[in-house]
Amino acid sequence: MELIEGLYLMTTTVLAVASATLVAFAVAAYRSSGRTAMAFLAVGFGLVVVAAVGTPAAAFRTGFGNAEALLLVNTGLLAASMALVAGSLAVYEPGTREFVIPESELSRLRER
């Protein structure tokens, strides 16, 4: 294994473990609060784990043969995960009269 491949595996492992930890925290928060935002976070960070594990697995299996396709799938999964994480900030919370983003901030954003 070349140095660059080893570094790739090391950084990918750190990303996968950190994201899996965030998934666990989000699932625990969802179970205790029932807030939809926590479910969005859990799924969003779960997609990061899928991208972090799936991309190198496919890369090593194919011998890095189709790098463009690997990057496309990886970027697509990360984009979807970030959309879910961002969506968790704007989801109306059940049982409350508040948005996660304060109404004053939403009003300012709507004026633009």
C-alpha positions as CSV (number, residue, x, y, z in Angstrom):
1,M,0.0,0.0,0.0
2,E,1.3,3.4,-0.9
3,L,1.5,6.3,1.6
4,I,-1.3,8.2,0.0
5,E,-3.6,5.2,0.2
6,G,-2.8,4.7,3.8
7,L,-3.4,8.4,4.6
8,Y,-6.7,8.1,2.7
9,L,-7.8,5.2,4.8
10,M,-6.7,6.9,8.0
11,T,-8.6,10.1,7.3
12,T,-11.6,8.2,6.1
13,T,-11.7,6.1,9.2
14,V,-11.6,9.3,11.4
15,L,-14.4,10.8,9.3
16,A,-16.5,7.6,9.6
17,V,-16.0,7.2,13.4
18,A,-16.7,10.9,14.1
19,S,-19.8,10.8,11.9
20,A,-21.0,7.5,13.5
21,T,-20.6,9.2,16.9
22,L,-22.7,12.1,15.8
23,V,-25.4,9.6,14.5
24,A,-25.4,8.0,17.9
25,F,-25.8,11.4,19.6
26,A,-28.6,12.4,17.2
27,V,-30.5,9.1,17.7
28,A,-30.3,9.4,21.5
29,A,-31.5,13.0,21.2
30,Y,-34.4,12.0,19.0
31,R,-35.4,9.2,21.3
32,S,-35.4,11.5,24.3
33,S,-37.0,14.5,22.7
34,G,-39.0,13.2,19.7
35,R,-37.8,16.2,17.7
36,T,-37.8,15.8,14.0
37,A,-34.6,17.9,13.7
38,M,-32.7,15.1,15.5
39,A,-34.0,12.5,13.0
40,F,-32.8,14.7,10.1
41,L,-29.4,15.0,11.8
42,A,-29.2,11.2,12.3
43,V,-30.0,10.4,8.7
44,G,-27.7,13.2,7.5
45,F,-24.7,12.0,9.4
46,G,-25.6,8.4,8.6
47,L,-25.2,9.4,4.9
48,V,-21.7,10.7,5.7
49,V,-20.9,7.4,7.3
50,V,-22.1,5.6,4.1
51,A,-20.0,7.8,1.9
52,A,-17.0,7.5,4.2
53,V,-17.1,3.7,4.2
54,G,-18.6,3.0,0.7
55,T,-16.3,5.2,-1.3
56,P,-13.0,3.7,-0.2
57,A,-14.4,0.2,-0.3
58,A,-15.5,0.7,-3.9
59,A,-12.2,2.5,-4.8
60,F,-10.0,-0.3,-3.5
61,R,-12.2,-2.9,-5.0
62,T,-12.0,-1.3,-8.5
63,G,-8.4,-0.4,-8.1
64,F,-9.4,3.3,-8.3
65,G,-10.4,2.5,-11.9
66,N,-13.3,4.9,-12.3
67,A,-12.4,7.9,-10.1
68,E,-15.0,10.2,-11.7
69,A,-17.9,7.9,-10.7
70,L,-16.5,7.5,-7.2
71,L,-16.2,11.2,-6.8
72,L,-19.7,11.7,-8.2
73,V,-21.3,9.2,-5.8
74,N,-19.3,10.5,-2.8
75,T,-20.2,14.1,-3.5
76,G,-23.8,13.2,-4.1
77,L,-24.0,11.4,-0.7
78,L,-22.3,14.3,1.1
79,A,-24.5,16.9,-0.6
80,A,-27.6,14.9,0.4
81,S,-26.3,14.7,4.0
82,M,-25.6,18.4,4.2
83,A,-29.0,19.1,2.9
84,L,-30.5,17.0,5.7
85,V,-28.2,18.7,8.3
86,A,-29.2,22.1,7.0
87,G,-32.9,21.0,6.9
88,S,-32.7,20.0,10.6
89,L,-32.1,23.7,11.4
90,A,-35.3,24.8,9.7
91,V,-37.7,22.0,10.7
92,Y,-40.6,23.0,12.7
93,E,-40.4,21.3,16.1
94,P,-43.5,19.2,17.0
95,G,-45.2,20.3,20.2
96,T,-43.6,23.7,20.2
97,R,-44.5,27.1,18.9
98,E,-40.9,27.9,18.0
99,F,-38.7,27.3,15.0
100,V,-35.2,26.2,15.6
101,I,-34.3,29.4,13.7
102,P,-35.8,32.3,15.7
103,E,-38.8,34.0,14.0
104,S,-36.9,37.3,13.9
105,E,-34.1,35.7,11.8
106,L,-36.7,34.1,9.5
107,S,-38.4,37.4,9.0
108,R,-35.1,39.1,8.1
109,L,-34.3,36.3,5.6
110,R,-37.7,36.5,4.0
111,E,-37.3,40.3,3.4
112,R,-34.3,39.6,1.1
